[in-house]
Amino acid sequence: MDSSSSQVSRRHIFDGTLRVFLAEALFLPTGLITTVFLTHRLGSSGYGLYALVATLIAWIEWGIASLFSRPTIKYISEAEDWRPVGASLIRLHLLVSTGIVALLWLLSTFIARLLHEPILAAYIRLFALDIPLFSITYAYRNILIGLGSFRQRALISAGRYIARLLLIVLLVELGFSIPGAILGSMGASLVEFLIGYFYLRPSLFGRSNLPTWKFWENAIPLFLSALSVSLYNRLDLFILKGLGATTEQTGIYNVAQNLAVIPGTFALSFSPLLLSTLSRLLRTGNSYQAKELGRDAMRLVIGLLPFTAMVAGAAPDIVQLVFGPTFLPAAPLLALLNFGSMILVLVSVATSILISVNRSTWAFALTGPLPLLAIVGHLVLIPRLGALGASLVTALVASLGAGMAVLTVYYIWQILPPAGTLWRSILVCGLAYLLAVLWPVPNLLLLIKLPIIGFLIPLAFLALGEFSAKEIAWARAFLYRQILPS
């Protein structure tokens, strides 16, 4: 495969990742505005009820998404004709999600009594109707990624988050209260469904050539892998509270967690696109180019580490600007959690590589031990160091997982991230951290400080010789297209 074709793949995945990341990042401002609006309109009690049912439904919906997501991307990417495979996958989504809705309707009263809120039963039954719609729209997302239609995938997410905000505000303002907020969320799923259907026009009842047993053979270990990572990301707060932390301490820790979500959003944007591109390259016999792309993906994650160093140095300023001086104890926690979240992206990249080469069980073997190691670490360090111990364990276990991920990929595929990128990244990390610490700024001036340091980071890599002449030429062309898109 010639270098020009390799550059095309890199440009495509970079452009797609940027678009999907920006679309997913809309969740942050729209979610914040929605939360502020609902807390004012519904009050603390009403918002608490809505939060309970929304959290329950979201947990179920994302569980279904975890079960189907990566196998769907892989099978669509490898298919000569995606339509019969897509029809089978959509039917599987619909079958599983409908069964869960029926189960929720049967258990809604029991769940409401368990939570000591009888009125929740009606809200659960109403919100449960969103599950099949969300599941099918997530199938559309994954099919678009498998086809390499990354821009359309980004538009689906953007449409969802904007529609959710507008519909919730409209229906609650019209006096529908909590049911209005639920219907607004369901309306956002409908908007997302319509956008996906416009681009794909899938046939739900088309013929099928998907071997169902083979799909489940891949889906189950990948679901367990995703479940392991999800548990790992949530253990620290619950164990911290279970070991005697006060409500104030858990609130401060949760603030740090909420501020450390950007690397996770990047992983959600980048890893599925990487899996899709690698699978399509391998299907067409371009294994050399696939390996080159996998190596560059790991290189990219290592190159992003200086941004976590920047956040660590500026953590006190960030916490004070967003939450006020009361939450300043969250600053050191943010530094560690943000690093752990970014280094976990390397694990996500490694699992995408393993899935693309048909090593689904290896992906689970890589991520399955993470929650167990975290439990042991938390039980040892939280009694001694409190919340700082919890964040330290989270960062250390993520680092161990990333190291094992790199070694596993090397064992399977004989590729490693470049050593030169690693030492340059360590050097730039130190420079970014020192600049963020030694340049304190008040309040809103942080919005100027962080972009300046963020701009200096790639310049430092450039000065250290990280980028090739072709990469520099491509970056110039990309920036030129963004400034003068015509």
MOGINOR-V325427 format. One record per run of one state. SS is the DSSP state (H for helix, E for strand, L for the rest). FROM is the first residue (numbers start at 1). LEN is the number of residues. If there is no record, write none. Layout:
ss->SS from->FROM len->LEN
ss->SS from->FROM len->LEN
This chain:
ss->L from->1 len->2
ss->H from->3 len->76
ss->L from->79 len->3
ss->H from->82 len->33
ss->L from->115 len->5
ss->H from->120 len->9
ss->L from->129 len->1
ss->H from->130 len->17
ss->L from->147 len->3
ss->H from->150 len->51
ss->L from->201 len->11
ss->H from->212 len->31
ss->L from->243 len->4
ss->H from->247 len->13
ss->L from->260 len->2
ss->H from->262 len->22
ss->L from->284 len->3
ss->H from->287 len->27
ss->L from->314 len->1
ss->H from->315 len->9
ss->L from->324 len->1
ss->H from->325 len->3
ss->L from->328 len->2
ss->H from->330 len->27
ss->L from->357 len->3
ss->H from->360 len->26
ss->L from->386 len->1
ss->H from->387 len->27
ss->L from->414 len->5
ss->H from->419 len->20
ss->L from->439 len->4
ss->H from->443 len->21
ss->L from->464 len->5
ss->H from->469 len->15
ss->L from->484 len->3
